[in-house]
């Protein structure tokens, strides 16, 4: 997964600022296409700021044709991309117009990896990943992609984790027989506190 952090290099409105949220208020990941054959985070940011008069780019990630993922907003930023769902949604935009062209393998692979990362990071399930058109119930064709196929792919690797009989608020992804989870929420729900020593690059788990 090739990730390029461009959050601080994009056009921003001189006065306006997006509101922010805690990560726990994120409940959906919304998938978009740009509806254009070309473009990138820089051109979309200029358009959203100069033409739409928005505080900044509307998306959290942009996936280029070569599969590069541009990280465009902190996940805490409540940017504009799915109307009244903005406060609870993260926006991923794939460059292309999938009404007229087919998503290429680079973009498809990057989208899958990014979704897996976000499921683990945000404790979500594949059912929380929706097309823009599904969230807004047919008011747009965006992203013109087969969302069931994406969810089915993610479901193959996704696992729920139960502590005794209670479902934990933690998502796991299994790769090659190894289960990847976010350590902090996992350990905290087991009753441990997590301390990070950056100098020694050590994590200490201590009983709460
Ligand atoms: Zn859209």
py3Dmol code that shows the C-alpha trace and the ligand (Angstrom):
import py3Dmol

protein = """\
ATOM      1  CA  UNK A   1       0.000   0.000   0.000  1.00  0.00           C
ATOM      2  CA  UNK A   2       1.740   3.152  -1.216  1.00  0.00           C
ATOM      3  CA  UNK A   3       0.568   6.018   0.983  1.00  0.00           C
ATOM      4  CA  UNK A   4       1.448   9.649   0.345  1.00  0.00           C
ATOM      5  CA  UNK A   5       0.628  12.118   3.119  1.00  0.00           C
ATOM      6  CA  UNK A   6      -0.452  15.315   1.357  1.00  0.00           C
ATOM      7  CA  UNK A   7      -2.648  16.698   4.171  1.00  0.00           C
ATOM      8  CA  UNK A   8      -0.550  19.836   4.608  1.00  0.00           C
ATOM      9  CA  UNK A   9       0.150  20.508   0.928  1.00  0.00           C
ATOM     10  CA  UNK A  10      -3.419  20.963  -0.337  1.00  0.00           C
ATOM     11  CA  UNK A  11      -5.395  24.128  -1.094  1.00  0.00           C
ATOM     12  CA  UNK A  12      -7.269  25.349   1.993  1.00  0.00           C
ATOM     13  CA  UNK A  13      -9.808  28.109   2.501  1.00  0.00           C
ATOM     14  CA  UNK A  14      -8.190  31.242   4.039  1.00  0.00           C
ATOM     15  CA  UNK A  15     -10.805  31.507   6.821  1.00  0.00           C
ATOM     16  CA  UNK A  16     -13.165  28.543   6.881  1.00  0.00           C
ATOM     17  CA  UNK A  17     -12.312  25.367   8.798  1.00  0.00           C
ATOM     18  CA  UNK A  18     -14.001  21.972   8.958  1.00  0.00           C
ATOM     19  CA  UNK A  19     -15.296  20.873  12.356  1.00  0.00           C
ATOM     20  CA  UNK A  20     -13.643  17.882  14.053  1.00  0.00           C
ATOM     21  CA  UNK A  21     -14.962  14.711  15.759  1.00  0.00           C
ATOM     22  CA  UNK A  22     -13.658  11.881  17.909  1.00  0.00           C
ATOM     23  CA  UNK A  23     -12.767   8.733  15.924  1.00  0.00           C
ATOM     24  CA  UNK A  24     -15.486   6.828  17.818  1.00  0.00           C
ATOM     25  CA  UNK A  25     -18.184   8.814  15.989  1.00  0.00           C
ATOM     26  CA  UNK A  26     -17.126   7.324  12.627  1.00  0.00           C
ATOM     27  CA  UNK A  27     -19.686   4.699  11.542  1.00  0.00           C
ATOM     28  CA  UNK A  28     -19.334   4.485   7.743  1.00  0.00           C
ATOM     29  CA  UNK A  29     -16.755   4.556   5.015  1.00  0.00           C
ATOM     30  CA  UNK A  30     -18.161   6.138   1.847  1.00  0.00           C
ATOM     31  CA  UNK A  31     -16.685   5.273  -1.542  1.00  0.00           C
ATOM     32  CA  UNK A  32     -16.705   7.823  -4.381  1.00  0.00           C
ATOM     33  CA  UNK A  33     -15.374   8.127  -7.886  1.00  0.00           C
ATOM     34  CA  UNK A  34     -14.184  11.502  -9.113  1.00  0.00           C
ATOM     35  CA  UNK A  35     -16.407  11.342 -12.198  1.00  0.00           C
ATOM     36  CA  UNK A  36     -13.420  12.655 -14.159  1.00  0.00           C
ATOM     37  CA  UNK A  37     -10.851  10.771 -16.219  1.00  0.00           C
ATOM     38  CA  UNK A  38      -7.947  12.538 -14.507  1.00  0.00           C
ATOM     39  CA  UNK A  39      -7.083  14.515 -11.408  1.00  0.00           C
ATOM     40  CA  UNK A  40      -5.525  14.066  -8.000  1.00  0.00           C
ATOM     41  CA  UNK A  41      -5.832  15.367  -4.451  1.00  0.00           C
ATOM     42  CA  UNK A  42      -4.262  18.688  -5.453  1.00  0.00           C
ATOM     43  CA  UNK A  43      -6.700  19.441  -8.276  1.00  0.00           C
ATOM     44  CA  UNK A  44      -9.731  18.227  -6.284  1.00  0.00           C
ATOM     45  CA  UNK A  45      -8.702  20.379  -3.302  1.00  0.00           C
ATOM     46  CA  UNK A  46      -8.384  23.463  -5.532  1.00  0.00           C
ATOM     47  CA  UNK A  47     -11.833  22.763  -7.008  1.00  0.00           C
ATOM     48  CA  UNK A  48     -13.503  22.195  -3.616  1.00  0.00           C
ATOM     49  CA  UNK A  49     -11.955  25.349  -2.137  1.00  0.00           C
ATOM     50  CA  UNK A  50     -12.109  27.752  -5.087  1.00  0.00           C
ATOM     51  CA  UNK A  51     -15.286  26.583  -6.863  1.00  0.00           C
ATOM     52  CA  UNK A  52     -17.370  25.144  -3.988  1.00  0.00           C
ATOM     53  CA  UNK A  53     -16.053  27.572  -1.347  1.00  0.00           C
ATOM     54  CA  UNK A  54     -15.485  24.662   1.079  1.00  0.00           C
ATOM     55  CA  UNK A  55     -12.889  24.785   3.912  1.00  0.00           C
ATOM     56  CA  UNK A  56     -10.729  22.143   2.172  1.00  0.00           C
ATOM     57  CA  UNK A  57     -10.871  18.984   0.080  1.00  0.00           C
ATOM     58  CA  UNK A  58     -14.025  16.928   0.685  1.00  0.00           C
ATOM     59  CA  UNK A  59     -12.330  13.509   0.874  1.00  0.00           C
ATOM     60  CA  UNK A  60     -10.072  11.827   3.446  1.00  0.00           C
ATOM     61  CA  UNK A  61      -8.239   9.744   0.837  1.00  0.00           C
ATOM     62  CA  UNK A  62      -7.797   9.905  -2.936  1.00  0.00           C
ATOM     63  CA  UNK A  63      -6.684   6.792  -4.866  1.00  0.00           C
ATOM     64  CA  UNK A  64      -4.812   7.577  -8.079  1.00  0.00           C
ATOM     65  CA  UNK A  65      -4.838   5.459 -11.242  1.00  0.00           C
ATOM     66  CA  UNK A  66      -1.439   3.941 -10.373  1.00  0.00           C
ATOM     67  CA  UNK A  67      -2.792   2.830  -6.987  1.00  0.00           C
ATOM     68  CA  UNK A  68      -1.062   5.538  -4.918  1.00  0.00           C
ATOM     69  CA  UNK A  69      -3.192   6.510  -1.933  1.00  0.00           C
ATOM     70  CA  UNK A  70      -3.114  10.215  -1.113  1.00  0.00           C
ATOM     71  CA  UNK A  71      -4.027  10.946   2.500  1.00  0.00           C
ATOM     72  CA  UNK A  72      -5.872  14.249   2.371  1.00  0.00           C
ATOM     73  CA  UNK A  73      -7.594  14.893   5.717  1.00  0.00           C
ATOM     74  CA  UNK A  74      -7.243  13.691   9.315  1.00  0.00           C
ATOM     75  CA  UNK A  75      -9.984  11.130   9.982  1.00  0.00           C
ATOM     76  CA  UNK A  76     -11.232  13.484  12.718  1.00  0.00           C
ATOM     77  CA  UNK A  77     -12.093  16.123  10.093  1.00  0.00           C
ATOM     78  CA  UNK A  78     -15.808  16.372   9.227  1.00  0.00           C
ATOM     79  CA  UNK A  79     -15.394  17.202   5.534  1.00  0.00           C
ATOM     80  CA  UNK A  80     -18.141  17.503   2.905  1.00  0.00           C
ATOM     81  CA  UNK A  81     -18.928  14.482   0.694  1.00  0.00           C
ATOM     82  CA  UNK A  82     -22.158  12.750   1.778  1.00  0.00           C
ATOM     83  CA  UNK A  83     -24.437  15.571   3.006  1.00  0.00           C
ATOM     84  CA  UNK A  84     -26.104  14.788   6.358  1.00  0.00           C
ATOM     85  CA  UNK A  85     -23.895  11.703   6.822  1.00  0.00           C
ATOM     86  CA  UNK A  86     -20.696  13.790   6.891  1.00  0.00           C
ATOM     87  CA  UNK A  87     -20.341  13.737  10.716  1.00  0.00           C
ATOM     88  CA  UNK A  88     -20.152   9.920  10.789  1.00  0.00           C
ATOM     89  CA  UNK A  89     -18.461   9.164   7.444  1.00  0.00           C
ATOM     90  CA  UNK A  90     -14.969   8.867   6.018  1.00  0.00           C
ATOM     91  CA  UNK A  91     -14.660   9.610   2.287  1.00  0.00           C
ATOM     92  CA  UNK A  92     -12.459   7.713  -0.168  1.00  0.00           C
ATOM     93  CA  UNK A  93     -12.371   8.958  -3.774  1.00  0.00           C
ATOM     94  CA  UNK A  94     -11.048   6.914  -6.682  1.00  0.00           C
ATOM     95  CA  UNK A  95      -9.878   8.912  -9.685  1.00  0.00           C
ATOM     96  CA  UNK A  96     -11.929   7.875 -12.704  1.00  0.00           C
ATOM     97  CA  UNK A  97     -15.428   7.799 -14.130  1.00  0.00           C
ATOM     98  CA  UNK A  98     -16.661   4.252 -13.598  1.00  0.00           C
ATOM     99  CA  UNK A  99     -19.828   4.874 -15.593  1.00  0.00           C
ATOM    100  CA  UNK A 100     -17.526   4.909 -18.613  1.00  0.00           C
ATOM    101  CA  UNK A 101     -14.422   2.949 -17.620  1.00  0.00           C
ATOM    102  CA  UNK A 102     -13.537  -0.067 -15.521  1.00  0.00           C
ATOM    103  CA  UNK A 103     -11.560   0.325 -12.282  1.00  0.00           C
ATOM    104  CA  UNK A 104      -7.994  -0.946 -12.818  1.00  0.00           C
ATOM    105  CA  UNK A 105      -6.222  -3.555 -10.673  1.00  0.00           C
ATOM    106  CA  UNK A 106      -3.906  -1.018  -8.996  1.00  0.00           C
ATOM    107  CA  UNK A 107      -6.831   1.014  -7.745  1.00  0.00           C
ATOM    108  CA  UNK A 108      -8.860  -2.034  -6.758  1.00  0.00           C
ATOM    109  CA  UNK A 109      -5.974  -3.503  -4.718  1.00  0.00           C
ATOM    110  CA  UNK A 110      -5.296  -0.169  -2.983  1.00  0.00           C
ATOM    111  CA  UNK A 111      -8.975   0.305  -2.188  1.00  0.00           C
ATOM    112  CA  UNK A 112      -9.143  -3.163  -0.615  1.00  0.00           C
ATOM    113  CA  UNK A 113      -5.994  -2.587   1.484  1.00  0.00           C
ATOM    114  CA  UNK A 114      -7.139   0.853   2.605  1.00  0.00           C
ATOM    115  CA  UNK A 115     -10.563  -0.506   3.599  1.00  0.00           C
ATOM    116  CA  UNK A 116      -8.916  -3.318   5.604  1.00  0.00           C
ATOM    117  CA  UNK A 117      -6.717  -0.780   7.393  1.00  0.00           C
ATOM    118  CA  UNK A 118      -9.729   1.423   8.212  1.00  0.00           C
ATOM    119  CA  UNK A 119     -11.851  -1.518   9.436  1.00  0.00           C
ATOM    120  CA  UNK A 120      -9.135  -2.358  11.971  1.00  0.00           C
ATOM    121  CA  UNK A 121      -8.339   1.253  12.853  1.00  0.00           C
ATOM    122  CA  UNK A 122     -11.984   2.247  13.376  1.00  0.00           C
ATOM    123  CA  UNK A 123     -13.455  -1.083  14.629  1.00  0.00           C
ATOM    124  CA  UNK A 124     -15.920  -1.259  11.735  1.00  0.00           C
ATOM    125  CA  UNK A 125     -17.284  -4.185   9.712  1.00  0.00           C
ATOM    126  CA  UNK A 126     -17.436  -4.668   5.916  1.00  0.00           C
ATOM    127  CA  UNK A 127     -21.148  -3.769   6.098  1.00  0.00           C
ATOM    128  CA  UNK A 128     -20.112  -0.249   7.133  1.00  0.00           C
ATOM    129  CA  UNK A 129     -18.474   0.303   3.748  1.00  0.00           C
ATOM    130  CA  UNK A 130     -20.991   1.894   1.408  1.00  0.00           C
ATOM    131  CA  UNK A 131     -21.082   3.536  -1.979  1.00  0.00           C
ATOM    132  CA  UNK A 132     -22.029   7.219  -2.058  1.00  0.00           C
ATOM    133  CA  UNK A 133     -25.240   6.163  -3.894  1.00  0.00           C
ATOM    134  CA  UNK A 134     -26.114   3.628  -1.172  1.00  0.00           C
ATOM    135  CA  UNK A 135     -25.701   6.223   1.587  1.00  0.00           C
ATOM    136  CA  UNK A 136     -27.813   8.789  -0.256  1.00  0.00           C
ATOM    137  CA  UNK A 137     -30.260   6.182  -1.561  1.00  0.00           C
ATOM    138  CA  UNK A 138     -30.019   6.686  -5.273  1.00  0.00           C
ATOM    139  CA  UNK A 139     -29.560  10.470  -5.437  1.00  0.00           C
ATOM    140  CA  UNK A 140     -26.294   9.920  -7.338  1.00  0.00           C
ATOM    141  CA  UNK A 141     -24.689   7.219  -9.503  1.00  0.00           C
ATOM    142  CA  UNK A 142     -21.371   7.655  -7.668  1.00  0.00           C
ATOM    143  CA  UNK A 143     -19.207   5.526  -7.434  1.00  0.00           C
ATOM    144  CA  UNK A 144     -20.647   3.257 -10.182  1.00  0.00           C
ATOM    145  CA  UNK A 145     -18.758   0.305  -8.653  1.00  0.00           C
ATOM    146  CA  UNK A 146     -19.885  -3.142  -7.516  1.00  0.00           C
ATOM    147  CA  UNK A 147     -19.999  -2.515  -3.765  1.00  0.00           C
ATOM    148  CA  UNK A 148     -21.198  -6.050  -2.973  1.00  0.00           C
ATOM    149  CA  UNK A 149     -18.047  -7.438  -4.562  1.00  0.00           C
ATOM    150  CA  UNK A 150     -15.891  -5.165  -2.358  1.00  0.00           C
ATOM    151  CA  UNK A 151     -17.797  -6.125   0.795  1.00  0.00           C
ATOM    152  CA  UNK A 152     -17.624  -9.820  -0.085  1.00  0.00           C
ATOM    153  CA  UNK A 153     -13.858  -9.590  -0.546  1.00  0.00           C
ATOM    154  CA  UNK A 154     -13.443  -7.854   2.828  1.00  0.00           C
ATOM    155  CA  UNK A 155     -15.742 -10.345   4.565  1.00  0.00           C
ATOM    156  CA  UNK A 156     -13.369 -13.186   3.592  1.00  0.00           C
ATOM    157  CA  UNK A 157     -10.591 -11.714   5.793  1.00  0.00           C
ATOM    158  CA  UNK A 158     -12.641  -9.942   8.446  1.00  0.00           C
ATOM    159  CA  UNK A 159     -13.221 -11.468  11.906  1.00  0.00           C
ATOM    160  CA  UNK A 160     -15.261 -10.493  14.928  1.00  0.00           C
ATOM    161  CA  UNK A 161     -13.572 -11.159  18.260  1.00  0.00           C
ATOM    162  CA  UNK A 162     -15.472 -12.333  21.331  1.00  0.00           C
ATOM    163  CA  UNK A 163     -14.277 -11.968  24.925  1.00  0.00           C
ATOM    164  CA  UNK A 164     -15.964 -14.932  26.613  1.00  0.00           C
ATOM    165  CA  UNK A 165     -19.494 -14.494  25.218  1.00  0.00           C
ATOM    166  CA  UNK A 166     -19.386 -10.780  24.524  1.00  0.00           C
ATOM    167  CA  UNK A 167     -18.471  -9.292  21.143  1.00  0.00           C
ATOM    168  CA  UNK A 168     -15.513  -6.937  21.520  1.00  0.00           C
ATOM    169  CA  UNK A 169     -15.536  -3.502  19.927  1.00  0.00           C
ATOM    170  CA  UNK A 170     -12.466  -4.520  17.907  1.00  0.00           C
ATOM    171  CA  UNK A 171     -12.187  -5.657  14.287  1.00  0.00           C
ATOM    172  CA  UNK A 172      -9.666  -8.202  13.086  1.00  0.00           C
ATOM    173  CA  UNK A 173      -8.305  -8.932   9.620  1.00  0.00           C
ATOM    174  CA  UNK A 174      -6.705 -12.322   8.963  1.00  0.00           C
ATOM    175  CA  UNK A 175      -3.782 -12.439   6.538  1.00  0.00           C
ATOM    176  CA  UNK A 176      -1.857 -15.679   5.981  1.00  0.00           C
ATOM    177  CA  UNK A 177      -3.233 -17.114   9.214  1.00  0.00           C
ATOM    178  CA  UNK A 178      -2.200 -14.076  11.308  1.00  0.00           C
ATOM    179  CA  UNK A 179      -4.920 -11.960  12.909  1.00  0.00           C
ATOM    180  CA  UNK A 180      -4.240  -8.209  12.793  1.00  0.00           C
ATOM    181  CA  UNK A 181      -5.996  -6.084  15.411  1.00  0.00           C
ATOM    182  CA  UNK A 182      -5.498  -2.603  16.842  1.00  0.00           C
ATOM    183  CA  UNK A 183      -3.538  -3.326  20.018  1.00  0.00           C
ATOM    184  CA  UNK A 184      -4.744  -0.373  22.106  1.00  0.00           C
ATOM    185  CA  UNK A 185      -8.538  -0.996  22.029  1.00  0.00           C
ATOM    186  CA  UNK A 186      -7.925  -4.754  22.165  1.00  0.00           C
ATOM    187  CA  UNK A 187      -5.731  -4.561  25.286  1.00  0.00           C
ATOM    188  CA  UNK A 188      -7.919  -1.930  26.957  1.00  0.00           C
ATOM    189  CA  UNK A 189     -11.009  -4.105  26.537  1.00  0.00           C
ATOM    190  CA  UNK A 190      -9.075  -6.977  28.129  1.00  0.00           C
ATOM    191  CA  UNK A 191      -8.498  -4.682  31.118  1.00  0.00           C
ATOM    192  CA  UNK A 192      -4.959  -3.481  30.416  1.00  0.00           C
ATOM    193  CA  UNK A 193      -3.568   0.021  30.027  1.00  0.00           C
ATOM    194  CA  UNK A 194      -1.224   0.630  27.123  1.00  0.00           C
ATOM    195  CA  UNK A 195       1.936   2.748  27.431  1.00  0.00           C
ATOM    196  CA  UNK A 196       4.189   3.581  24.510  1.00  0.00           C
ATOM    197  CA  UNK A 197       7.886   4.303  25.074  1.00  0.00           C
ATOM    198  CA  UNK A 198       8.988   5.869  21.804  1.00  0.00           C
ATOM    199  CA  UNK A 199      12.688   5.984  22.720  1.00  0.00           C
ATOM    200  CA  UNK A 200      12.961   2.275  23.475  1.00  0.00           C
ATOM    201  CA  UNK A 201      10.214   1.469  20.939  1.00  0.00           C
ATOM    202  CA  UNK A 202       8.445  -0.578  23.560  1.00  0.00           C
ATOM    203  CA  UNK A 203       4.821  -1.057  24.481  1.00  0.00           C
ATOM    204  CA  UNK A 204       3.976  -1.789  28.106  1.00  0.00           C
ATOM    205  CA  UNK A 205       0.685  -3.411  29.033  1.00  0.00           C
ATOM    206  CA  UNK A 206      -0.209  -3.020  32.681  1.00  0.00           C
ATOM    207  CA  UNK A 207      -3.279  -4.277  34.483  1.00  0.00           C
ATOM    208  CA  UNK A 208      -5.775  -1.432  35.071  1.00  0.00           C
TER     209      UNK A 208
END
"""
ligand_1 = """\
1
ZN
Zn -19.553 10.575 -4.563
"""
view = py3Dmol.view(width=600, height=400)
view.addModel(protein, "pdb")
view.setStyle({"model": 0}, {"cartoon": {"style": "trace"}})
view.addModel(ligand_1, "xyz")
view.setStyle({"model": 1}, {"stick": {}})
view.zoomTo()
view.show()
